[in-house]
């Protein structure tokens, strides 16, 4: 199943919560490079032998996420606030989100 993305492409919805998407202006090759770095840093964090290595990995994760536009200053320029971690149902996306959760209306069989 495809991830649920807000209509403006700013957020991914996971268990009803908004998470900022990567900056769509990043060239695809650069985005893939950053995603590879992010995944490597997450593996390093998971496998870290001590606090120092874990902290180094945490910093790598943060740098990659900032470069992707998922953290730090927002990548859009219309002045809209960052709603990362907010529940979709408590934001301006509430009506859109409610419509995503409701089952599709199917026509009656006799029509």
Backbone as CSV, one residue per row, in Angstrom:
resi,resn,N_x,N_y,N_z,CA_x,CA_y,CA_z,C_x,C_y,C_z
1,UNK,0.834,-1.174,0.000,0.000,0.000,0.000,0.885,1.246,0.000
2,UNK,0.558,2.196,-0.822,1.357,3.419,-0.945,1.197,4.277,0.312
3,UNK,2.255,4.979,0.695,2.139,5.845,1.866,1.154,6.982,1.601
4,UNK,0.528,7.455,2.648,-0.421,8.553,2.549,0.357,9.867,2.624
5,UNK,0.262,10.654,1.567,0.965,11.940,1.469,-0.084,13.045,1.394
6,UNK,0.123,14.134,2.133,-0.820,15.244,2.090,-0.888,15.805,0.670
7,UNK,-2.018,16.428,0.310,-2.192,16.924,-1.055,-1.103,17.901,-1.507
8,UNK,-0.529,18.652,-0.571,0.515,19.606,-0.941,1.900,18.968,-0.995
9,UNK,1.998,17.668,-0.672,3.266,16.946,-0.749,4.238,17.250,0.376
10,UNK,3.788,17.939,1.403,4.700,18.320,2.493,4.887,17.236,3.535
11,UNK,3.858,16.419,3.753,3.909,15.457,4.856,3.504,14.057,4.429
12,UNK,4.109,13.107,5.110,3.759,11.702,5.055,2.955,11.459,6.330
13,UNK,1.882,10.685,6.256,1.067,10.416,7.442,1.348,8.990,7.898
14,UNK,1.798,8.866,9.140,2.089,7.560,9.729,1.303,7.467,11.036
15,UNK,0.387,6.485,11.096,-0.473,6.305,12.270,-1.124,7.623,12.693
16,UNK,-1.584,8.388,11.695,-2.309,9.616,11.953,-1.458,10.837,12.245
17,UNK,-0.141,10.660,12.246,0.774,11.752,12.579,1.506,12.226,11.331
18,UNK,1.757,13.531,11.256,2.434,14.131,10.102,3.952,14.087,10.282
19,UNK,4.641,13.676,9.227,6.102,13.673,9.209,6.535,14.349,7.912
20,UNK,7.437,15.310,8.030,7.844,16.094,6.857,8.505,15.220,5.799
21,UNK,8.098,15.427,4.563,8.693,14.726,3.420,10.005,15.399,3.018
22,UNK,10.768,14.703,2.227,11.998,15.262,1.666,11.665,16.416,0.729
23,UNK,12.614,17.306,0.584,12.470,18.461,-0.303,12.357,17.966,-1.745
24,UNK,11.235,18.235,-2.409,11.070,17.738,-3.783,11.977,18.431,-4.794
25,UNK,12.624,19.528,-4.420,13.524,20.198,-5.367,14.907,19.550,-5.417
26,UNK,15.167,18.588,-4.522,16.459,17.885,-4.564,16.542,17.050,-5.836
27,UNK,17.663,17.103,-6.526,17.834,16.209,-7.679,17.747,14.750,-7.210
28,UNK,17.158,13.900,-8.012,16.922,12.512,-7.615,18.217,11.792,-7.219
29,UNK,19.274,12.013,-7.950,20.546,11.363,-7.614,21.035,11.785,-6.221
30,UNK,20.928,13.064,-5.911,21.337,13.570,-4.591,20.431,13.006,-3.496
31,UNK,19.132,12.960,-3.763,18.198,12.417,-2.782,18.539,10.958,-2.470
32,UNK,18.808,10.170,-3.510,19.156,8.764,-3.297,20.453,8.626,-2.495
33,UNK,21.423,9.470,-2.789,22.690,9.462,-2.047,22.436,9.750,-0.564
34,UNK,21.597,10.729,-0.284,21.287,11.083,1.105,20.491,9.996,1.807
35,UNK,19.595,9.346,1.092,18.832,8.245,1.680,19.768,7.090,2.017
36,UNK,20.722,6.797,1.143,21.710,5.738,1.437,22.508,6.093,2.692
37,UNK,22.919,7.354,2.805,23.655,7.798,3.994,22.781,7.672,5.237
38,UNK,21.530,8.061,5.126,20.608,7.960,6.261,20.456,6.515,6.718
39,UNK,20.271,5.610,5.774,20.103,4.196,6.138,21.384,3.628,6.769
40,UNK,22.534,4.017,6.237,23.806,3.560,6.816,23.965,4.089,8.233
41,UNK,23.595,5.344,8.448,23.705,5.941,9.781,22.742,5.258,10.755
42,UNK,21.563,4.913,10.289,20.608,4.213,11.163,21.125,2.823,11.533
43,UNK,21.752,2.154,10.561,22.343,0.836,10.876,23.474,0.997,11.884
44,UNK,24.292,2.041,11.706,25.388,2.283,12.644,24.830,2.542,14.042
45,UNK,23.775,3.306,14.129,23.173,3.603,15.432,22.646,2.323,16.078
46,UNK,21.966,1.504,15.277,21.432,0.229,15.784,22.541,-0.668,16.313
47,UNK,23.669,-0.704,15.591,24.747,-1.630,15.908,25.845,-1.032,16.790
48,UNK,25.666,0.198,17.234,26.715,0.893,17.993,27.109,0.105,19.240
49,UNK,28.434,0.068,19.472,28.965,-0.675,20.604,28.986,0.156,21.882
50,UNK,28.968,1.455,21.758,29.032,2.288,22.956,28.377,3.634,22.732
51,UNK,28.365,4.432,23.777,27.707,5.740,23.721,28.322,6.668,22.689
52,UNK,29.641,6.673,22.582,30.304,7.578,21.635,29.929,7.226,20.196
53,UNK,29.947,5.942,19.879,29.587,5.513,18.521,28.104,5.784,18.250
54,UNK,27.276,5.569,19.252,25.834,5.834,19.103,25.583,7.319,18.862
55,UNK,26.285,8.180,19.565,26.129,9.624,19.386,26.617,10.066,18.015
56,UNK,27.717,9.505,17.554,28.222,9.811,16.207,27.182,9.420,15.153
57,UNK,26.583,8.250,15.323,25.564,7.783,14.382,24.330,8.673,14.446
58,UNK,23.922,9.078,15.631,22.770,9.966,15.789,22.998,11.273,15.049
59,UNK,24.227,11.796,15.136,24.570,13.031,14.432,24.553,12.827,12.915
60,UNK,25.001,11.666,12.455,24.934,11.352,11.015,23.489,11.309,10.531
61,UNK,22.620,10.682,11.328,21.202,10.629,10.978,20.654,12.046,10.867
62,UNK,20.953,12.875,11.846,20.445,14.246,11.847,20.948,15.031,10.636
63,UNK,22.222,14.898,10.316,22.771,15.609,9.149,22.079,15.175,7.856
64,UNK,21.863,13.874,7.705,21.211,13.371,6.496,19.770,13.868,6.412
65,UNK,19.047,13.829,7.526,17.651,14.275,7.518,17.561,15.772,7.245
66,UNK,18.495,16.552,7.753,18.510,17.992,7.470,18.813,18.243,5.995
67,UNK,19.749,17.495,5.442,20.096,17.659,4.026,18.912,17.262,3.127
68,UNK,18.123,16.288,3.570,16.939,15.874,2.820,15.796,16.881,2.958
69,UNK,15.887,17.763,3.938,14.817,18.732,4.176,13.765,18.237,5.146
70,UNK,14.010,17.096,5.781,13.046,16.518,6.710,13.147,17.118,8.100
71,UNK,14.230,17.822,8.370,14.438,18.530,9.633,15.013,19.896,9.311
72,UNK,15.043,20.756,10.313,15.600,22.089,10.116,14.589,23.004,9.463
73,UNK,15.072,24.057,8.807,14.155,25.003,8.156,13.286,24.288,7.118
74,UNK,12.036,24.719,7.029,11.131,24.100,6.046,11.595,24.444,4.643
75,UNK,11.254,23.585,3.691,11.676,23.800,2.305,10.642,24.571,1.497
76,UNK,9.467,24.815,2.041,8.476,25.615,1.332,8.621,27.073,1.745
77,UNK,8.084,27.972,0.920,8.327,29.398,1.157,7.048,30.229,1.280
78,UNK,5.938,29.588,1.651,4.689,30.341,1.770,4.367,30.761,3.204
79,UNK,5.297,30.540,4.116,5.105,30.950,5.500,4.329,29.969,6.358
80,UNK,3.886,28.861,5.789,3.148,27.863,6.565,4.075,27.237,7.611
81,UNK,3.550,27.009,8.816,4.390,26.428,9.874,4.700,24.958,9.610
82,UNK,5.696,24.465,10.322,6.042,23.050,10.258,5.134,22.305,11.228
83,UNK,4.371,21.365,10.728,3.434,20.604,11.554,3.925,19.190,11.839
84,UNK,5.212,18.946,11.652,5.773,17.630,11.923,5.412,17.199,13.339
85,UNK,5.011,15.943,13.448,4.605,15.274,14.684,3.194,15.629,15.145
86,UNK,2.542,16.581,14.501,1.155,16.889,14.856,0.244,15.779,14.337
87,UNK,-0.855,15.564,15.029,-1.869,14.645,14.535,-2.582,15.316,13.367
88,UNK,-2.722,14.609,12.280,-3.360,15.181,11.089,-4.755,15.697,11.415
89,UNK,-5.473,15.006,12.282,-6.854,15.390,12.596,-6.957,16.681,13.398
90,UNK,-5.829,17.202,13.884,-5.859,18.453,14.651,-5.246,19.611,13.868
91,UNK,-5.069,19.435,12.578,-4.446,20.458,11.733,-5.390,20.861,10.601
92,UNK,-4.915,21.710,9.746,-5.672,22.095,8.562,-5.894,20.941,7.600
93,UNK,-5.253,19.821,7.829,-5.433,18.632,6.998,-6.552,17.733,7.523
94,UNK,-7.250,18.144,8.578,-8.234,17.291,9.254,-9.310,16.763,8.310
95,UNK,-9.929,17.644,7.520,-11.007,17.185,6.621,-10.464,16.233,5.565
96,UNK,-9.339,16.584,4.994,-8.709,15.707,3.999,-8.398,14.345,4.621
97,UNK,-7.817,14.350,5.829,-7.441,13.104,6.484,-8.667,12.266,6.803
98,UNK,-9.729,12.888,7.283,-10.957,12.154,7.594,-11.505,11.482,6.335
99,UNK,-11.413,12.150,5.220,-11.891,11.577,3.960,-11.047,10.382,3.530
100,UNK,-9.785,10.366,3.905,-8.904,9.244,3.547,-9.242,8.007,4.354
101,UNK,-9.707,8.201,5.555,-9.997,7.080,6.443,-11.339,6.417,6.168
102,UNK,-12.281,7.167,5.579,-13.608,6.603,5.353,-13.581,5.653,4.155
103,UNK,-14.314,4.554,4.233,-14.331,3.608,3.107,-14.964,4.233,1.884
104,UNK,-14.523,3.812,0.731,-15.055,4.326,-0.523,-16.510,3.910,-0.679
105,UNK,-17.306,4.809,-1.201,-18.711,4.502,-1.453,-18.801,3.695,-2.743
106,UNK,-19.410,2.550,-2.684,-19.578,1.713,-3.872,-21.009,1.830,-4.361
107,UNK,-21.212,1.863,-5.689,-22.575,1.948,-6.219,-23.335,0.651,-5.928
108,UNK,-24.670,0.738,-5.809,-25.465,-0.492,-5.591,-25.264,-1.457,-6.756
109,UNK,-25.413,-2.741,-6.480,-25.206,-3.776,-7.505,-26.251,-3.740,-8.610
110,UNK,-27.484,-3.249,-8.329,-28.542,-3.289,-9.337,-28.526,-2.105,-10.289
111,UNK,-27.581,-1.241,-10.230,-27.538,-0.093,-11.147,-26.669,-0.365,-12.334
